[in-house]
Amino acid sequence: MEQAAPPASQGSDAAFARYVVPELEVLLRVARSLTGRSADAEDLVQDTLLRAYNSIDRFDGRHPRAWLLTILRNTHINRNRRRRPVLLDDQDATLERLAATAGTTHDETPEGLVVGAEFDAVISDALNSLPERYRQAVTLVDIEGLNYAEAAEALAVPIGTVMSRLHRARSRMRQRLAAAGLAPRRKL
């Protein structure tokens, strides 16, 4: 007796498990940097996973991270096109997020706590003062740990553009730290 061929979904499930599941953490980190909110990031990743699952049969198996980051980026762009522009940012949510991520690794001495809190505040202020394109590059590479190629893929720009944005962003942040007395001033 001949065995029946496995359902097509079993092949899709295996490919999904092989190519997509290992990239979930990266997808979530990139989504958080694009959206700025954990709940929005989770929704974006869920939409990305649905699209990836629906098109896994057409995926050739090469460069799964790049493929998934492209889906994520396009999904994010499409979601933003449908939304009305936000006129005012939620300042309370931003302050709560900064307070939650304030460094807890500083020395437990009073001096360490004060300097650590001041440093964290200046860093957060410097990061938030950057133009969006610079902030995204810093978030993806310096905070989320993506390499230049992955960040370039996530932002849909050439690698050189990511490097240039990082240089400019780091320079601006260094100037803010130096102005606050928290970094040595560089001689030009």
Contacts in CASP RR format, 6 or more apart in sequence:
PFRMAT RR
TARGET T0000
AUTHOR 0000-0000-0000
METHOD contacts of the structure
MODEL  1
MEQAAPPASQGSDAAFARYVVPELEVLLRVARSLTGRSADAEDLVQDTLL
RAYNSIDRFDGRHPRAWLLTILRNTHINRNRRRRPVLLDDQDATLERLAA
TAGTTHDETPEGLVVGAEFDAVISDALNSLPERYRQAVTLVDIEGLNYAE
AAEALAVPIGTVMSRLHRARSRMRQRLAAAGLAPRRKL
8 57 0 8 1.000
12 53 0 8 1.000
12 56 0 8 1.000
12 57 0 8 1.000
15 56 0 8 1.000
15 57 0 8 1.000
15 59 0 8 1.000
15 61 0 8 1.000
16 52 0 8 1.000
16 53 0 8 1.000
16 56 0 8 1.000
19 56 0 8 1.000
19 59 0 8 1.000
19 61 0 8 1.000
19 64 0 8 1.000
19 67 0 8 1.000
20 49 0 8 1.000
20 52 0 8 1.000
20 53 0 8 1.000
20 56 0 8 1.000
20 64 0 8 1.000
20 68 0 8 1.000
22 64 0 8 1.000
23 64 0 8 1.000
23 65 0 8 1.000
23 68 0 8 1.000
24 45 0 8 1.000
26 65 0 8 1.000
26 68 0 8 1.000
26 69 0 8 1.000
26 146 0 8 1.000
26 150 0 8 1.000
27 45 0 8 1.000
27 48 0 8 1.000
27 49 0 8 1.000
27 68 0 8 1.000
27 69 0 8 1.000
27 72 0 8 1.000
28 41 0 8 1.000
28 42 0 8 1.000
28 45 0 8 1.000
29 144 0 8 1.000
29 145 0 8 1.000
29 146 0 8 1.000
30 69 0 8 1.000
30 72 0 8 1.000
30 140 0 8 1.000
30 144 0 8 1.000
30 146 0 8 1.000
30 154 0 8 1.000
31 40 0 8 1.000
31 41 0 8 1.000
31 42 0 8 1.000
31 44 0 8 1.000
31 45 0 8 1.000
31 48 0 8 1.000
31 72 0 8 1.000
31 76 0 8 1.000
32 38 0 8 1.000
32 41 0 8 1.000
32 144 0 8 1.000
33 136 0 8 1.000
33 139 0 8 1.000
33 140 0 8 1.000
33 143 0 8 1.000
33 144 0 8 1.000
33 154 0 8 1.000
34 41 0 8 1.000
34 44 0 8 1.000
34 72 0 8 1.000
34 73 0 8 1.000
34 76 0 8 1.000
34 136 0 8 1.000
34 154 0 8 1.000
35 41 0 8 1.000
35 44 0 8 1.000
35 76 0 8 1.000
36 97 0 8 1.000
37 93 0 8 1.000
44 72 0 8 1.000
44 75 0 8 1.000
44 76 0 8 1.000
44 79 0 8 1.000
45 72 0 8 1.000
47 75 0 8 1.000
47 79 0 8 1.000
48 68 0 8 1.000
48 71 0 8 1.000
48 72 0 8 1.000
48 75 0 8 1.000
51 71 0 8 1.000
51 75 0 8 1.000
52 59 0 8 1.000
52 67 0 8 1.000
52 68 0 8 1.000
52 71 0 8 1.000
55 71 0 8 1.000
59 67 0 8 1.000
61 67 0 8 1.000
65 150 0 8 1.000
65 153 0 8 1.000
66 150 0 8 1.000
66 153 0 8 1.000
69 150 0 8 1.000
69 153 0 8 1.000
69 154 0 8 1.000
70 153 0 8 1.000
70 156 0 8 1.000
72 154 0 8 1.000
73 153 0 8 1.000
73 154 0 8 1.000
73 155 0 8 1.000
73 156 0 8 1.000
94 128 0 8 1.000
98 120 0 8 1.000
98 121 0 8 1.000
98 124 0 8 1.000
102 117 0 8 1.000
102 120 0 8 1.000
102 121 0 8 1.000
103 116 0 8 1.000
103 120 0 8 1.000
106 112 0 8 1.000
106 113 0 8 1.000
106 115 0 8 1.000
106 116 0 8 1.000
106 117 0 8 1.000
106 119 0 8 1.000
107 113 0 8 1.000
118 180 0 8 1.000
118 182 0 8 1.000
119 182 0 8 1.000
122 176 0 8 1.000
122 177 0 8 1.000
122 180 0 8 1.000
122 182 0 8 1.000
123 173 0 8 1.000
123 177 0 8 1.000
125 176 0 8 1.000
126 172 0 8 1.000
126 173 0 8 1.000
126 176 0 8 1.000
126 177 0 8 1.000
127 135 0 8 1.000
127 138 0 8 1.000
127 139 0 8 1.000
127 173 0 8 1.000
128 135 0 8 1.000
129 172 0 8 1.000
129 176 0 8 1.000
130 138 0 8 1.000
130 169 0 8 1.000
130 172 0 8 1.000
130 173 0 8 1.000
133 155 0 8 1.000
133 165 0 8 1.000
134 165 0 8 1.000
134 166 0 8 1.000
134 168 0 8 1.000
134 169 0 8 1.000
134 172 0 8 1.000
135 169 0 8 1.000
136 155 0 8 1.000
137 151 0 8 1.000
137 155 0 8 1.000
137 162 0 8 1.000
137 165 0 8 1.000
137 166 0 8 1.000
137 169 0 8 1.000
138 166 0 8 1.000
138 169 0 8 1.000
138 170 0 8 1.000
138 173 0 8 1.000
140 146 0 8 1.000
140 150 0 8 1.000
140 151 0 8 1.000
140 154 0 8 1.000
140 155 0 8 1.000
140 162 0 8 1.000
141 147 0 8 1.000
141 148 0 8 1.000
141 151 0 8 1.000
141 162 0 8 1.000
141 166 0 8 1.000
142 166 0 8 1.000
142 170 0 8 1.000
146 154 0 8 1.000
148 159 0 8 1.000
148 160 0 8 1.000
148 162 0 8 1.000
148 163 0 8 1.000
149 159 0 8 1.000
151 162 0 8 1.000
152 158 0 8 1.000
152 159 0 8 1.000
152 160 0 8 1.000
152 161 0 8 1.000
152 162 0 8 1.000
155 161 0 8 1.000
155 162 0 8 1.000
174 183 0 8 1.000
174 186 0 8 1.000
177 183 0 8 1.000
178 184 0 8 1.000
178 185 0 8 1.000
178 186 0 8 1.000
END
